[in-house]
Structure formats: C-alpha cells, structure tokens
Amino acid sequence: MLRLQPRPGAPARCALAFLSARLLSRNSSPARRPPWKSGPRPEARPGGVELFCLREDDLPQARRHEVLFGLAPCALALRASRRDVARLLLLKGGAGSGERAELARAAEAQGIPVQLMQRRELDALCRGQVHQGVCMEVAPLVPKAWPEGSEDWPEEGPAARRLWLILDEIQDPRNLGALLRTAHFLGVDKVITSKRNSCPLTPVVSKASAGVMEVMDVFATDDLPGLLKAKAGQGWLVAGTVGFPGPGIAQSSDVPITSCLEFLWDRSTLLVLGNEGSGLSHEVRSLCHVLLTVLPRRERAPQVESLNVSVAADCSASAEPEPRASQGLRVWIPEVDEEPRPGRERPKGS
C-alpha cells in the first residue's frame, strides 16, 4: 500500500485527492505510442524490411564545412580554388574598400555568396580567433596521400640537391602552420607528415601559416619508416633533429650528432622533425644517418632546454653562404672551371 506523507500544514485529504486523480488519469488514458509508429502500418512491399532497418549512419551525409578566417588564408584559398566555398563573410562597415572589397569582388566573380555580419557574429563563428573582419565557410582540406614507392624526381647528380621536410607526429596546429610557412619561404621541395598522431590541416594551421597551407601541397603517409628506407636506398641522406646533446641522448643513440654549423648539405636530404614533446620516435631515429642539433649560446635555464620545433626547422633548413653567420645548413657548391670575364683577372693560385 502506498503511503503519502502530507506536507506540513496541508490537509491530508488534499494529498489523497491529488493521488487519486493521478491514478485515475493514468489508468484511463491509452498507452502512448512513439510518433513514428502512429497511423496505419504501411503495406508490405519488396525491400521494405531492409529499408526499415537501414541505419541513419548508412545514409550519405551532407558535406561538412569549417570556418576559415583571416585575410591571407581566405584570399589564397579563393585564388587556389582547392576548396569548395559556401560563402564569404565580411565585417559590416569594413567591406567597402581595400583588401576586403577586392576579396568580395573575387568571390562574386566565382559565384560565391557574400554576406555582411556584425563583429560579434564573426567572433562566435571563429571562436574568438583573430579574423581581421574576414571569414569563409569552406570544405575541409586534407593532406594528399603519399603513394608508396613513388619517384617524383629523375636521377640526380651531386649538384642537384633536393630538400624534403618530414614531420613525425607534429600535433600543435600553430607549430604546423609555422613549419609550412618556413618551408615555403625557404624553398623546401616537399612536406610529408605522418598520418598517425599528427595535427590535421585546420583553419588554425592555415592562419598560422599566413595562408601558405592553401597553396602548398602537404602529403601524408602511414608508413614513415618505409619512406625513409626507400629514399635512403636511392642515395638520399636522412637527417634527423634532436635537442642539444646531453648525456641521455649521447648514451641512447648510435647515430652521430652534429651541429648545424658543421653539417655540409651536399646531396638530396630528408630533414626529419619529431614530436614537440617526445621528439623523434625510436624507429625513425634509428633510420637517420645523422642527427642535427642547434647549439645554445648561453647556459640553459630549466624547462628551456630546446627550441620550438618550428624555430628549429628554420635554423636547420636555412642555407647561408657564410656558415658562421647563422646556424643554417652549409651548402656544398661544386667547383666549375670557367674562363675569366673580360677585364677580370683570375685570382692567384687558381
């Protein structure tokens, strides 16, 4: 038997009357049916059971869009035409002249809708990122799959030096963007990332790269060690990167460690950068022919024992005519016998 404790100060008969009304209404009302089961059952037809059991996940999904932000990423994405663009969003009151006006005209020329929005709306769309009054709804950009065993370059002599940047599990989007910007500026021939535990090509990466991600091909492979072995078999040098060599690194690695100041770039090279926290994986490090490091110029403070990965890439990949002017790669230039120009004597001893 159900006992109901009345609220202090309330008559017991009121509580009993309320309970009786609830019980009567529950017993007298018919059982509720889900909305999708209301109405007469459809007649049986061929394939009806299979269609009824078809899960929603099996249906084709609408193409997902993301919000690209910033003047340079949006302008370069429009110019490259590598993404499907749904609409261009501009700050209201600031689209009448300058770069935003040019961007709007370029979008309209491609048949892309242009919409003016308030700043708070743009802030909400890009989640507080610095958008410079320009956002664009676009389809995601994904790395190109790196085909195994592919050979992009013909056979090369000593003077034909290629530099590929290999990224082993880079996870921070701003680091990845800075790496792409540096690689593009310094003329790196190709960028290949590992598919596993790597940052995707997000709008934050595009903004950090100043839009370089929109125009530069980025490849991804699920067999990074296989790629290193294949290129090493073709005569390429595999150069990894490590922090300043300490006792732990020296004892745990059989690969020689050298300063970027002493490294001589005389053939095609794979420059491999590792994860921000753990560095190169053990398997990848064991496949390197040499490990490059950037020497500090002062005593290192705790927790400041190495450079940011994007800064280390800048130091490792930059080529300078004078090796001691910076910690970049020294470039080997083959000697060429040539006749002295008119009015110019050949130096003594040559």
C-alpha positions as CSV (number, residue, x, y, z in Angstrom):
1,M,0.0,0.0,0.0
2,L,1.3,3.4,-0.9
3,R,1.6,5.8,1.9
4,L,1.8,9.5,1.2
5,Q,3.3,11.9,3.8
6,P,1.4,15.2,3.7
7,R,3.2,18.4,3.5
8,P,3.3,20.1,7.0
9,G,0.4,22.4,7.3
10,A,-1.6,20.9,4.4
11,P,-4.7,18.8,4.9
12,A,-4.3,15.1,4.4
13,R,-7.4,14.8,2.3
14,C,-5.9,17.2,-0.3
15,A,-3.0,14.9,-0.8
16,L,-5.2,11.9,-1.1
17,A,-7.4,13.6,-3.7
18,F,-4.4,14.6,-5.8
19,L,-3.1,11.0,-5.7
20,S,-6.4,9.5,-6.6
21,A,-6.7,11.9,-9.6
22,R,-3.2,10.9,-10.9
23,L,-4.0,7.2,-10.6
24,L,-7.4,7.6,-12.3
25,S,-5.9,9.6,-15.2
26,R,-3.0,7.1,-15.7
27,N,-5.3,4.1,-15.8
28,S,-7.9,5.7,-18.1
29,S,-5.6,7.2,-20.8
30,P,-4.4,4.9,-23.5
31,A,-0.8,3.9,-23.8
32,R,1.3,6.5,-25.6
33,R,2.9,5.4,-28.9
34,P,6.0,6.9,-30.4
35,P,5.3,9.5,-33.2
36,W,6.9,7.3,-35.9
37,K,4.5,4.4,-35.0
38,S,1.3,6.4,-35.2
39,G,-1.2,5.8,-38.1
40,P,-1.8,2.6,-40.0
41,R,1.1,0.3,-40.8
42,P,2.3,0.6,-44.4
43,E,1.6,-2.3,-46.7
44,A,4.4,-4.8,-47.1
45,R,6.4,-4.3,-50.3
46,P,9.7,-5.8,-51.7
47,G,12.7,-4.5,-49.8
48,G,10.5,-2.8,-47.1
49,V,12.2,-4.6,-44.3
50,E,15.7,-3.7,-45.5
51,L,14.7,-0.1,-45.8
52,F,13.1,0.0,-42.4
53,C,16.3,-1.5,-40.8
54,L,18.6,0.9,-42.7
55,R,20.5,2.9,-40.1
56,E,20.8,6.6,-40.3
57,D,24.6,6.3,-40.3
58,D,24.4,4.4,-43.7
59,L,22.8,7.4,-45.4
60,P,25.1,9.9,-47.3
61,Q,25.9,12.8,-45.0
62,A,25.9,16.4,-46.2
63,R,29.3,17.9,-46.9
64,R,30.7,19.4,-43.7
65,H,32.1,22.9,-43.7
66,E,34.5,24.7,-41.5
67,V,35.2,28.4,-41.0
68,L,38.4,29.7,-42.4
69,F,39.5,33.1,-41.0
70,G,42.0,35.8,-41.8
71,L,42.7,37.9,-44.9
72,A,45.6,35.9,-46.2
73,P,44.1,32.4,-45.8
74,C,40.8,33.4,-47.3
75,A,42.4,35.3,-50.2
76,L,44.8,32.4,-51.0
77,A,42.0,29.8,-50.7
78,L,39.9,31.7,-53.3
79,R,42.9,32.1,-55.6
80,A,44.0,28.4,-55.3
81,S,40.4,27.1,-55.8
82,R,41.3,23.8,-53.9
83,R,38.3,24.0,-51.6
84,D,34.5,24.2,-52.1
85,V,33.4,27.6,-50.7
86,A,29.9,28.0,-49.4
87,R,30.0,31.8,-48.6
88,L,32.3,34.7,-47.8
89,L,31.5,36.5,-44.5
90,L,32.8,40.1,-44.1
91,L,32.6,42.6,-41.3
92,K,29.8,45.0,-41.8
93,G,31.0,48.5,-42.3
94,G,34.5,47.5,-43.3
95,A,33.9,45.8,-46.7
96,G,33.6,48.9,-48.9
97,S,37.2,49.4,-49.8
98,G,40.7,47.9,-49.5
99,E,41.5,44.2,-49.4
100,R,38.1,43.2,-48.2
101,A,36.5,44.8,-51.2
102,E,38.8,43.1,-53.5
103,L,38.1,39.8,-51.8
104,A,34.4,40.4,-52.2
105,R,34.7,41.1,-55.9
106,A,36.8,38.0,-56.4
107,A,34.2,35.9,-54.6
108,E,31.3,37.3,-56.6
109,A,33.2,36.6,-59.8
110,Q,33.3,33.0,-58.8
111,G,29.6,32.9,-57.9
112,I,30.2,32.7,-54.2
113,P,27.7,34.5,-51.9
114,V,29.0,37.4,-49.9
115,Q,27.3,38.2,-46.5
116,L,28.0,41.1,-44.1
117,M,28.0,40.3,-40.4
118,Q,28.5,42.0,-37.1
119,R,31.8,41.6,-35.3
120,R,30.3,39.5,-32.5
121,E,28.9,37.1,-35.1
122,L,32.3,36.7,-36.7
123,D,33.9,36.3,-33.3
124,A,31.5,33.5,-32.5
125,L,32.0,31.7,-35.8
126,C,35.8,31.5,-35.5
127,R,35.7,31.0,-31.7
128,G,37.5,34.2,-30.8
129,Q,40.4,33.9,-33.2
130,V,41.8,36.9,-34.9
131,H,39.8,37.0,-38.2
132,Q,40.6,40.6,-39.4
133,G,37.0,41.0,-40.4
134,V,37.1,38.1,-42.9
135,C,35.7,34.6,-42.6
136,M,34.8,32.0,-45.1
137,E,32.8,28.8,-44.9
138,V,34.8,26.1,-46.8
139,A,35.1,22.4,-47.2
140,P,38.0,20.8,-45.1
141,L,41.4,20.4,-46.7
142,V,43.1,17.1,-46.2
143,P,46.7,16.0,-47.0
144,K,47.4,14.2,-50.2
145,A,48.1,10.5,-49.8
146,W,51.7,9.7,-50.4
147,P,52.0,6.7,-52.7
148,E,54.5,4.1,-51.6
149,G,57.4,3.5,-54.0
150,S,56.7,6.7,-56.0
151,E,59.6,8.5,-57.6
152,D,59.0,12.2,-58.3
153,W,62.4,13.3,-59.4
154,P,64.7,11.9,-62.2
155,E,68.2,10.7,-61.3
156,E,70.2,13.5,-59.9
157,G,73.9,14.4,-59.9
158,P,75.8,15.9,-56.9
159,A,74.7,19.4,-57.9
160,A,71.0,18.6,-57.8
161,R,70.1,18.9,-54.1
162,R,66.5,18.4,-53.0
163,L,65.2,19.1,-49.5
164,W,62.1,17.4,-48.2
165,L,60.7,18.2,-44.8
166,I,59.4,15.1,-42.9
167,L,57.2,15.7,-39.9
168,D,56.9,12.9,-37.4
169,E,53.7,13.4,-35.3
170,I,53.6,17.2,-35.1
171,Q,50.5,17.9,-33.0
172,D,50.3,21.6,-32.3
173,P,48.4,23.5,-35.2
174,R,50.4,26.7,-34.8
175,N,53.7,24.8,-34.9
176,L,52.5,23.0,-38.1
177,G,51.4,26.3,-39.6
178,A,54.8,27.9,-38.8
179,L,56.6,24.9,-40.3
180,L,54.7,25.2,-43.5
181,R,55.3,28.9,-43.8
182,T,59.1,28.4,-43.2
183,A,59.3,25.5,-45.6
184,H,57.5,27.5,-48.4
185,F,59.7,30.6,-47.8
186,L,63.0,28.7,-47.8
187,G,62.1,26.6,-50.9
188,V,61.6,23.2,-49.4
189,D,60.6,20.9,-52.3
190,K,58.0,18.7,-50.4
191,V,56.4,18.4,-47.0
192,I,55.3,14.9,-45.8
193,T,53.6,14.2,-42.4
194,S,52.8,11.0,-40.6
195,K,49.1,10.1,-40.6
196,R,49.2,8.8,-37.1
197,N,49.0,11.3,-34.2
198,S,49.5,14.3,-36.5
199,C,47.6,17.6,-36.5
200,P,45.1,17.9,-39.3
201,L,45.0,20.8,-41.8
202,T,42.7,23.0,-39.7
203,P,41.8,26.7,-40.1
204,V,44.2,27.5,-37.2
205,V,47.0,25.8,-39.2
206,S,46.1,27.9,-42.2
207,K,46.1,31.2,-40.2
208,A,49.5,30.3,-38.5
209,S,51.0,29.6,-42.0
210,A,49.8,33.0,-43.3
211,G,47.7,31.1,-45.9
212,V,50.6,29.0,-47.2
213,M,48.6,25.9,-46.4
214,E,46.1,26.9,-49.1
215,V,48.7,26.9,-51.9
216,M,51.3,24.3,-50.8
217,D,50.9,20.6,-51.2
218,V,51.1,18.7,-48.0
219,F,51.4,14.9,-48.2
220,A,50.7,12.2,-45.5
221,T,51.9,8.7,-45.2
222,D,51.0,5.9,-42.8
223,D,54.5,4.2,-43.3
224,L,57.0,6.9,-42.4
225,P,59.9,4.4,-41.7
226,G,59.2,2.8,-45.1
227,L,59.5,6.2,-46.8
228,L,62.8,6.9,-45.1
229,K,64.2,3.4,-46.1
230,A,63.1,3.9,-49.7
231,K,64.7,7.3,-50.1
232,A,67.9,6.2,-48.3
233,G,68.1,3.3,-50.8
234,Q,68.0,5.9,-53.6
235,G,71.0,7.7,-52.2
236,W,69.2,10.4,-50.1
237,L,70.6,11.5,-46.7
238,V,68.2,11.1,-43.8
239,A,69.0,13.9,-41.3
240,G,67.0,13.8,-38.0
241,T,66.9,16.6,-35.4
242,V,67.4,16.5,-31.7
243,G,67.8,18.9,-28.8
244,F,71.2,20.0,-27.5
245,P,73.2,16.7,-27.0
246,G,73.2,15.8,-23.3
247,P,74.3,12.6,-21.5
248,G,70.9,11.0,-22.1
249,I,70.9,11.5,-25.8
250,A,74.6,10.6,-26.3
251,Q,74.2,7.2,-24.5
252,S,70.9,6.2,-26.1
253,S,71.8,6.8,-29.8
254,D,74.3,5.3,-32.1
255,V,73.7,7.9,-34.8
256,P,76.3,10.7,-34.9
257,I,75.1,14.1,-33.6
258,T,76.5,17.2,-35.2
259,S,75.8,20.9,-35.0
260,C,74.0,22.6,-37.9
261,L,77.2,24.7,-38.2
262,E,79.3,21.7,-39.1
263,F,76.8,19.9,-41.4
264,L,77.5,20.0,-45.1
265,W,74.5,19.8,-47.4
266,D,75.9,18.1,-50.5
267,R,73.1,15.8,-51.7
268,S,69.4,15.4,-51.6
269,T,68.2,15.3,-48.0
270,L,65.2,14.3,-45.9
271,L,65.1,16.7,-42.9
272,V,63.0,14.9,-40.2
273,L,61.5,16.8,-37.3
274,G,59.9,15.0,-34.3
275,N,57.0,15.5,-31.9
276,E,57.1,18.6,-29.7
277,G,57.3,16.7,-26.5
278,S,59.0,13.3,-27.2
279,G,60.9,14.2,-30.4
280,L,61.7,11.5,-33.0
281,S,60.3,8.0,-32.4
282,H,62.9,5.3,-31.7
283,E,62.3,3.6,-35.0
284,V,62.6,6.9,-37.0
285,R,65.8,7.9,-35.2
286,S,67.4,4.6,-35.9
287,L,66.9,5.2,-39.6
288,C,68.7,8.6,-39.6
289,H,72.2,8.9,-40.9
290,V,73.0,11.9,-38.8
291,L,71.2,13.9,-36.1
292,L,71.4,17.7,-36.3
293,T,71.2,20.0,-33.3
294,V,71.3,23.7,-32.6
295,L,73.9,24.7,-30.1
296,P,72.8,27.2,-27.4
297,R,74.7,30.5,-26.9
298,R,74.2,30.6,-23.2
299,E,73.6,28.4,-20.2
300,R,70.2,26.9,-20.5
301,A,67.5,27.6,-17.8
302,P,65.3,24.7,-16.5
303,Q,62.3,24.0,-18.8
304,V,64.0,26.0,-21.6
305,E,66.3,23.2,-22.9
306,S,65.5,23.3,-26.6
307,L,63.9,25.5,-29.3
308,N,60.4,25.4,-30.5
309,V,60.1,22.8,-33.4
310,S,59.2,25.5,-35.9
311,V,62.2,27.7,-34.9
312,A,64.5,24.6,-35.0
313,A,63.3,23.9,-38.6
314,D,64.1,27.5,-39.5
315,C,67.7,27.1,-38.1
316,S,68.1,23.6,-39.7
317,A,66.7,24.3,-43.2
318,S,68.1,27.8,-43.9
319,A,71.1,27.8,-46.2
320,E,73.6,30.6,-45.8
321,P,76.7,31.4,-47.8
322,E,78.6,32.1,-44.7
323,P,78.1,29.1,-42.3
324,R,79.0,31.1,-39.2
325,A,76.6,33.9,-40.0
326,S,73.7,31.7,-38.7
327,Q,73.1,28.1,-37.7
328,G,71.8,27.1,-41.1
329,L,72.9,24.3,-43.5
330,R,76.2,24.8,-45.2
331,V,75.7,24.4,-48.9
332,W,78.3,22.5,-51.0
333,I,78.9,24.3,-54.3
334,P,80.9,22.3,-56.9
335,E,83.9,23.9,-58.4
336,V,83.4,24.9,-62.1
337,D,86.3,25.9,-64.3
338,E,85.4,28.9,-66.3
339,E,87.2,31.5,-68.3
340,P,87.6,34.8,-66.6
341,R,85.3,37.6,-67.8
342,P,86.8,40.4,-69.9
343,G,88.6,42.8,-67.6
344,R,88.6,40.4,-64.7
345,E,91.8,38.5,-63.8
346,R,91.7,35.0,-62.4
347,P,92.6,35.0,-58.7
348,K,96.1,33.9,-57.8
349,G,96.5,30.3,-57.0
350,S,93.6,29.1,-59.2
